[in-house]
Amino acid sequence: MNNEEGILYYHGKTSDGYRFTIAGRYQNMLAHTDSIDVIMIGASLCSNNDNFAKKTGRDKAKGRLKSNGTIGKSYYSLYQETKPLGWFEEKRIEIFIVAAKLNEALTRKGFIHKFNLKKVS
């Protein structure tokens, strides 16, 4: 995991063994509020023919996170009715890891669907 420009990274494997990288950044989703309420996520996934490379995965995931498009993007909501705003402030890295690890339960097909990725192979 790396912290550059407020971006955190996580490398993992889908439930059927495909390597992926998640780039995440805490931010507010609604323009009219100053409070941080989501972790925006960009994702990259190795195909059958790829050799896993952390730098390539980070670059692709970061590019998708920063893009204006919807390919390879999702978010994790931090809103919790029973907790005060900013409840996660002291545990940002741990909360990000929990959010990123949720993707390890997905199959490759589920990962492609969640992040709106096109199946290459």
Secondary structure, 3 states (H helix, E strand, C coil): CCCECCEEEEEEECCCCCEEEEEEEEECCCCCCCCCCEEEEEEEECCCCCCCCHHHHHHHHHHHHHCCCCCCEEEEECCCCCCCCCCCHHHHHHHHHHHHHHHHHCCHHHHHHHCCCCCCC
